[in-house]
Amino acid sequence: MMKRKPILRVTSKVFMPFILLFALYVQFHGDFGPGGGFQAGVIFASSFILYALIFGLHDAKMVMPSSVLEVLAALGVLLYAGVGVVSFFVGDNYLNYNSLAHDPLHGQHYGILLVELGVGVTVFAAMTLIFYTFAGRGR
Amino acid sequence: MAVTAIVILRIKNLFTVVMLGGIYSLLSAQMFVNLDAVDVAFTEAAVGAGISTVLMLGTLALTSREEKSEKKSSRTFWLPLVVVFSTGIALIYGTLDMPDYGDPNAPVHHHVAPRYLLDSEGEVGMPNVVTSVLASYRGFDTLGETTVVFTALVGVLILLATRRRRKDNDAPTLADLEEQEDDA
C-alpha cells in the first residue's frame, strides 16, 4: 500500500510489539491500576488497525483473518457467560465468583481475571472486524 | 473544548472535522483525568480519540471529503435556536437543585458508594475499586455491555459485509421487495 513511506513503515513496525505489550499490561494489570478488558481490547485492536493502515488490509488479514476474529468475538462473550455458569454449578449465584476457589478472595480474583479476558477478547475482535469491514468496502 | 466544538460546527472540510473530533475526545479525556476518573479517561482516549477517529476516516474514504453546502433559510434558523436555548435553560434550572460539586453529604455518596470504597478490599480484594465494581458487583451489567459490543459487531457484519460486492443497480429496489412479499 504505502511502498514509498519508509518512515511510517519502520516506525509502525517498531511500535507494534510495544502496543501489544501495553495492551496485555492493561488487560492483566487492570486489577491494580487503571484499565481493564475494554481498554485493553481497544488498544490491542488499534495495533492491528495501525498495521492494516500502513501495510494494507490484505496483509493484516493474513496476520489475523476475519474468520478467526468472528470466532474470537463469540468466544469472549461465551467465556464471560461461561464463568457465570461455572460459578452457578459450584454452588453460588450466577456471576458470583466466591466459590471458584477455596478462598473467596482468590475466587474473586480468578473470576474477574477471566471475565475481563472475555471482555477484552470480544472488544478486540469486534473493533478489528468492524474496521476490516469498513476498510474493505471501498474496493 | 468549546472552541473545538464551535470550529467543528463551522468548518466544511469533513477531514478536518474528523481530526478535530479526535482532538475534542482527547481534551475530554484530560477533563476526566482532572476529575480523577482515570479509567474513564483511558477509555475515552482509546475509543473516542483512537478507534472512532479511524472508523470515521474509513467512512470518509467511502464518501466525499467536502460537506455539501445547503441553502440557509431564516425560518430553519430561529426554531432550532429557540429549542436549544429553552432546553439549555431547563437543564441549568434543573442543576440548581443538585448538591454542590464535591459535597460529601450528596445522596450519591451515601447509597452504595461507601460500601464499595470501604468493603471491596475485604470482599473482592482488588486495589482498583473501579475494576471490582465493574467485574464483580456489577458483573451482570458488564456482561450486558459485552453482549452489546458483540451485537454491534453482528449488526455491522450483516449490514456491510457482503462476500461478493454488489453493484448498485443489482441492489433490490422497493418494487422488487414488494413483489417478493406478494409471492410469500
Interface residues (C-beta under 8 A of the other chain):
Chain A: V26 G30 D31 F32 G33 P34 G35 G36 F38 Q39 V42 I43 A45 S46 I49 L53 E70 A73 A74 G76 V77 Y80 A81 G84 Y94 L95 N96 Y97 P104 L105 Q108 H109 G111 I112 V115 E116 G118 V119 T122 V123 A125 A126 M127 L129 I130 F131 T133 F134 A135 G136 R137 G138
Chain B: V38 D39 A41 F42 T43 A46 V47 G50 I51 V54 L55 G58 T59 A61 L62 E123 V124 G125 M126 P127 N128 V130 T131 S132 L134 A135 S136 G139 F140 T142 L143 E145 T146 T147 V149 F150 A152 L153 V156 L157 L160 A161
